[in-house]
């Protein structure tokens, strides 16, 4: 039975309060929420802080365990855990990226990465944790190599976008980086095997079925053969690539448009995130969350995606980020301009 054949509701299980300004971004800590390890969530805000939330073993409720402050001097826009969960990277409008390590019960800033001319908008680790990507309002994408002793060396500054870069995201299994921008494009970056130079191998724009306005976010499915993007043009687009070709070393297979989801949000779509089991969540400036799942494959038009459920008034203001837990617990976290984070559970309707 497919997900579309089942009945679900998105049930709010907790509202997390503590930030004093809009909450921009969320990141679930890897390898938590499973095997008796409490789930851990990081959030970052316009209040210049990062908060670490941990689920209680006894009550199941999330509690704020740490507030990371007095390091960034402006809005903290993005946060991301390294694959091991040891380090947390945070990008700020103060033009720096901070690297945090947990020492005992406290988190310490062990490195500060400088170089962007102004606001850092997004941070992302590659699958092995050996590389960190950052991007910003200065239209550039930076790739940092992680060295021993919490040292970071910039190995490439990628110029190609003509406007503010909103997000960077590494492929889940290969060192391929995607970025999306205010210039309405998505760019795919890869390293040249001969020269070790990073370069753009594909630009997805409106002429290639891309978006017609700012692209705010992107996310890969767990197998890495599909990508979802969302935009100010009120659409969500699904892309596919021949992952087998890329894994075999036969070059970079281009991303091709699969389908466009439109008519589900009536204001800018800020966030889209793919769960491990293939459910796409979207959050938007209409204060709503939508969930999509694969539908029946069309014989002519190819794969389709269907609305699983909609949650209107999920927050009192814009939904800036939606993030599925990496554990198989169907927990979704959302962050909003209203200063709150909500934890949701995708579950059968009450009474069933």
Secondary structure per residue as TSV (DSSP state, phi and psi in degrees):
chain	resnum	aa	ss	phi	psi
A	1	X	-	360.0	132.9
A	2	X	-	-85.6	163.9
A	3	X	G	-59.6	-34.0
A	4	X	G	-65.5	-22.1
A	5	X	G	-85.4	-8.9
A	6	X	S	-98.3	168.5
A	7	X	-	-114.7	131.6
A	8	X	-	-136.9	161.0
A	9	X	E	-134.2	152.1
A	10	X	E	-97.9	104.5
A	11	X	E	-99.7	123.0
A	12	X	E	-72.3	122.2
A	13	X	E	-107.6	-18.3
A	14	X	E	-164.8	146.3
A	15	X	E	-114.1	120.9
A	16	X	E	-99.8	122.4
A	17	X	-	-121.0	148.9
A	18	X	-	160.5	-37.8
A	19	X	-	-66.2	146.7
A	20	X	S	-108.0	11.2
A	21	X	S	-148.9	-178.9
A	22	X	-	-57.7	145.8
A	23	X	E	-99.5	123.0
A	24	X	E	-91.9	-43.0
A	25	X	E	-147.5	156.6
A	26	X	E	-135.7	152.1
A	27	X	E	-150.5	120.8
A	28	X	E	-77.7	136.9
A	29	X	-	-74.7	130.0
A	30	X	T	-59.5	151.1
A	31	X	T	59.6	27.3
A	32	X	-	-117.8	158.8
A	33	X	S	82.4	8.4
A	34	X	S	-136.9	155.3
A	35	X	T	57.4	31.5
A	36	X	T	82.0	-0.9
A	37	X	-	-86.1	122.8
A	38	X	-	-60.1	142.0
A	39	X	-	-66.4	140.1
A	40	X	E	-128.2	136.1
A	41	X	E	-131.3	135.4
A	42	X	E	-105.9	144.5
A	43	X	E	-135.6	150.2
A	44	X	E	-135.7	155.8
A	45	X	E	-147.7	166.5
A	46	X	T	-67.2	-10.3
A	47	X	T	-83.1	9.2
A	48	X	S	76.4	9.3
A	49	X	-	-118.6	163.8
A	50	X	E	-120.9	136.3
A	51	X	E	-115.8	141.0
A	52	X	E	-110.1	122.0
A	53	X	E	-111.7	137.4
A	54	X	E	-130.1	137.9
A	55	X	E	-81.0	130.5
A	56	X	-	-71.8	134.0
A	57	X	T	-63.8	-32.1
A	58	X	T	-82.2	-48.1
A	59	X	T	-101.9	-19.8
A	60	X	-	81.8	-4.9
A	61	X	-	-83.4	151.0
A	62	X	E	-89.2	135.9
A	63	X	E	-127.5	144.8
A	64	X	E	-74.9	118.3
A	65	X	E	-100.7	-19.9
A	66	X	E	-158.4	147.8
A	67	X	E	-121.8	116.7
A	68	X	E	-93.1	109.9
A	69	X	-	-141.4	178.1
A	70	X	S	61.5	24.8
A	71	X	S	-118.6	-56.4
A	72	X	-	-82.0	142.7
A	73	X	S	-104.6	-3.7
A	74	X	S	-139.2	-176.6
A	75	X	-	-42.9	134.5
A	76	X	E	-95.7	113.9
A	77	X	E	-93.0	-28.9
A	78	X	E	-147.2	147.8
A	79	X	E	-142.9	145.9
A	80	X	E	-155.1	133.5
A	81	X	E	-84.0	145.1
A	82	X	-	-66.5	158.5
A	83	X	T	-56.6	-31.9
A	84	X	T	-77.9	-15.3
A	85	X	S	81.9	1.8
A	86	X	S	-74.7	-40.9
A	87	X	E	-113.7	149.3
A	88	X	E	-122.1	126.4
A	89	X	E	-102.1	138.7
A	90	X	E	-131.9	132.3
A	91	X	E	-109.7	138.7
A	92	X	E	-131.0	158.1
A	93	X	T	-67.4	-7.3
A	94	X	T	-82.0	9.0
A	95	X	S	77.6	9.5
A	96	X	-	-117.4	159.2
A	97	X	E	-117.6	126.4
A	98	X	E	-103.5	143.0
A	99	X	E	-113.1	124.5
A	100	X	E	-113.3	141.8
A	101	X	E	-130.1	142.1
A	102	X	E	-85.0	119.1
A	103	X	E	-117.1	106.4
A	104	X	T	68.0	-125.9
A	105	X	T	-96.3	-1.1
A	106	X	E	-112.3	155.7
A	107	X	E	-103.7	130.9
A	108	X	E	-118.0	141.9
A	109	X	E	-78.7	112.9
A	110	X	E	-101.8	-9.7
A	111	X	E	-160.9	144.4
A	112	X	E	-125.5	121.5
A	113	X	E	-98.7	124.6
A	114	X	-	-121.3	154.9
A	115	X	-	153.4	-38.1
A	116	X	-	-62.5	145.1
A	117	X	S	-73.2	-29.4
A	118	X	S	-154.8	-144.7
A	119	X	-	-50.9	126.5
A	120	X	E	-88.1	125.3
A	121	X	E	-101.7	-25.0
A	122	X	E	-157.5	148.0
A	123	X	E	-133.1	145.3
A	124	X	E	-154.8	135.4
A	125	X	E	-95.4	146.1
A	126	X	-	-77.0	173.9
A	127	X	T	-62.4	-31.5
A	128	X	T	-90.3	-11.0
A	129	X	S	79.9	11.5
A	130	X	S	-90.4	-14.5
A	131	X	E	-133.6	146.4
A	132	X	E	-126.7	132.6
A	133	X	E	-110.0	142.6
A	134	X	E	-134.1	156.3
A	135	X	E	-148.3	166.6
A	136	X	E	-162.3	-172.5
A	137	X	T	-67.8	-18.4
A	138	X	T	-78.7	10.2
A	139	X	S	75.4	5.3
A	140	X	E	-108.2	159.0
A	141	X	E	-121.2	127.9
A	142	X	E	-111.0	140.8
A	143	X	E	-117.4	125.9
A	144	X	E	-113.8	135.8
A	145	X	E	-92.8	134.9
A	146	X	E	-86.8	121.0
A	147	X	E	-108.8	164.3
A	148	X	T	-57.2	151.9
A	149	X	T	75.0	27.7
A	150	X	T	57.9	35.1
A	151	X	E	-98.0	147.7
A	152	X	E	-131.7	133.2
A	153	X	E	-121.2	128.3
A	154	X	E	-72.8	120.9
A	155	X	E	-104.5	-13.6
A	156	X	E	-163.5	140.6
A	157	X	E	-117.1	114.9
A	158	X	E	-97.9	119.0
A	159	X	E	-109.7	129.9
A	160	X	-	-176.4	-36.5
A	161	X	-	-72.6	148.1
A	162	X	S	-102.3	-1.0
A	163	X	S	-144.1	176.5
A	164	X	-	-37.6	127.1
A	165	X	E	-95.0	119.2
A	166	X	E	-83.7	-36.4
A	167	X	E	-153.2	145.9
A	168	X	E	-120.6	144.9
A	169	X	E	-150.0	127.1
A	170	X	E	-81.6	148.1
A	171	X	-	-61.6	145.4
A	172	X	S	-67.7	-16.0
A	173	X	S	-133.5	-14.4
A	174	X	S	-126.9	157.3
A	175	X	S	-81.9	65.8
A	176	X	-	-120.8	130.4
A	177	X	E	-114.6	136.0
A	178	X	E	-116.0	145.0
A	179	X	E	-134.9	149.0
A	180	X	E	-132.2	153.8
A	181	X	E	-146.3	164.7
A	182	X	T	-63.9	-15.6
A	183	X	T	-82.4	9.7
A	184	X	S	77.6	6.0
A	185	X	-	-112.7	162.9
A	186	X	E	-118.2	131.0
A	187	X	E	-116.2	143.4
A	188	X	E	-112.2	127.2
A	189	X	E	-118.3	141.7
A	190	X	E	-147.2	161.2
A	191	X	E	-90.0	136.5
A	192	X	-	-76.4	119.8
A	193	X	T	-61.4	-25.8
A	194	X	T	-84.8	-40.7
A	195	X	T	-107.2	-10.1
A	196	X	-	64.7	12.6
A	197	X	-	-85.6	141.8
A	198	X	E	-88.7	140.1
A	199	X	E	-150.6	162.9
A	200	X	E	-80.7	124.1
A	201	X	E	-104.4	-11.5
A	202	X	E	-161.1	139.2
A	203	X	E	-120.7	121.6
A	204	X	E	-99.6	115.0
A	205	X	-	-130.4	-172.7
A	206	X	G	-60.4	-32.6
A	207	X	G	-71.0	-16.5
A	208	X	G	-111.8	39.5
A	209	X	T	68.9	18.8
A	210	X	-	-81.9	-167.9
A	211	X	-	-81.7	157.2
A	212	X	S	-104.7	5.4
A	213	X	S	-151.9	-175.7
A	214	X	-	-46.2	131.4
A	215	X	E	-97.9	116.9
A	216	X	E	-90.3	-35.1
A	217	X	E	-155.6	161.3
A	218	X	E	-146.9	158.9
A	219	X	E	-154.2	145.6
A	220	X	E	-100.2	151.6
A	221	X	-	-76.2	172.1
A	222	X	T	-65.2	-31.4
A	223	X	T	-85.3	-12.5
A	224	X	S	80.5	9.1
A	225	X	S	-97.4	-0.1
A	226	X	E	-137.6	151.4
A	227	X	E	-136.2	142.1
A	228	X	E	-116.6	140.7
A	229	X	E	-130.6	154.3
A	230	X	E	-138.7	158.0
A	231	X	E	-149.9	166.8
A	232	X	T	-68.7	-13.0
A	233	X	T	-81.7	7.6
A	234	X	S	71.2	19.4
A	235	X	E	-119.2	157.9
A	236	X	E	-118.2	131.1
A	237	X	E	-120.3	141.0
A	238	X	E	-108.6	134.9
A	239	X	E	-125.8	149.9
A	240	X	E	-130.5	152.0
A	241	X	-	-141.8	154.8
A	242	X	-	-79.8	90.5
A	243	X	H	-66.2	-31.9
A	244	X	H	-63.8	-38.7
A	245	X	H	-63.9	-42.7
A	246	X	H	-67.8	-41.0
A	247	X	H	-68.2	-26.0
A	248	X	T	-81.5	-5.9
A	249	X	T	84.1	16.0
A	250	X	S	-87.9	23.6
A	251	X	-	101.5	179.6
A	252	X	-	-90.5	114.7
A	253	X	-	-76.5	133.5
A	254	X	-	-69.7	150.2
A	255	X	-	-80.7	131.7
A	256	X	E	-120.2	142.7
A	257	X	E	-65.0	130.4
A	258	X	E	-103.1	-52.6
A	259	X	E	-162.0	163.6
A	260	X	E	-122.5	130.3
A	261	X	E	-103.2	119.0
A	262	X	E	-135.8	158.3
A	263	X	S	88.7	7.5
A	264	X	S	-101.8	-23.7
A	265	X	-	-126.6	146.7
A	266	X	S	-112.3	10.6
A	267	X	S	-140.2	173.5
A	268	X	-	-45.3	133.3
A	269	X	E	-95.1	112.5
A	270	X	E	-90.7	-25.2
A	271	X	E	-145.9	141.2
A	272	X	E	-143.4	135.0
A	273	X	E	-145.0	137.2
A	274	X	E	-98.8	127.4
A	275	X	-	-79.9	167.0
A	276	X	T	-61.2	-30.2
A	277	X	T	-97.4	11.4
A	278	X	S	95.0	19.5
A	279	X	-	-97.5	127.0
A	280	X	E	-95.0	126.4
A	281	X	E	-105.8	142.4
A	282	X	E	-130.5	146.1
A	283	X	E	-131.5	145.0
A	284	X	E	-145.4	175.0
A	285	X	T	-73.5	-3.8
A	286	X	T	-87.4	12.4
A	287	X	S	70.2	12.2
A	288	X	-	-112.6	159.0
A	289	X	E	-121.1	139.6
A	290	X	E	-127.4	147.2
A	291	X	E	-121.8	137.0
A	292	X	E	-128.3	147.5
A	293	X	E	-136.1	160.1
A	294	X	E	-60.4	137.2
A	295	X	-	-98.3	-162.5
A	296	X	-	-72.7	137.6
A	297	X	-	-66.9	127.9
A	298	X	B	-76.0	140.2
A	299	X	T	-68.3	-26.9
A	300	X	T	-107.8	-47.0
A	301	X	T	-87.4	-4.2
A	302	X	B	84.2	-165.3
A	303	X	-	-60.8	147.1
A	304	X	-	-126.1	161.1
A	305	X	E	-127.0	139.6
A	306	X	E	-119.4	151.8
A	307	X	E	-70.0	123.2
A	308	X	E	-86.2	-46.4
A	309	X	E	-164.5	162.0
A	310	X	E	-126.1	144.7
A	311	X	E	-125.8	95.7
A	312	X	T	-77.2	155.2
A	313	X	T	48.6	42.6
A	314	X	S	-62.7	-34.4
A	315	X	S	-134.2	171.0
A	316	X	S	-81.8	-15.1
A	317	X	S	-141.6	-170.3
A	318	X	-	-47.5	139.4
A	319	X	E	-94.1	112.3
A	320	X	E	-90.5	-26.9
A	321	X	E	-151.0	137.6
A	322	X	E	-127.0	132.4
A	323	X	E	-140.8	121.2
A	324	X	E	-77.0	142.1
A	325	X	-	-65.0	144.3
A	326	X	S	-76.1	-14.7
A	327	X	S	-77.4	159.7
A	328	X	T	-86.9	58.5
A	329	X	T	-121.3	3.8
A	330	X	-	54.1	39.3
A	331	X	E	-96.9	135.7
A	332	X	E	-123.5	132.5
A	333	X	E	-108.3	142.7
A	334	X	E	-132.2	146.3
A	335	X	E	-125.3	147.7
A	336	X	E	-141.4	161.3
A	337	X	T	-62.1	-17.8
A	338	X	T	-76.3	1.7
A	339	X	S	85.1	3.7
A	340	X	-	-113.5	162.2
A	341	X	E	-119.7	139.2
A	342	X	E	-120.9	140.2
A	343	X	E	-105.2	125.2
A	344	X	E	-117.8	151.6
A	345	X	E	-120.6	128.2
A	346	X	E	-85.1	114.6
A	347	X	E	-146.3	162.0
A	348	X	S	-58.2	152.7
A	349	X	-	-56.1	147.7
A	350	X	T	-55.7	137.7
A	351	X	T	94.6	-7.1
A	352	X	-	-104.0	360.0
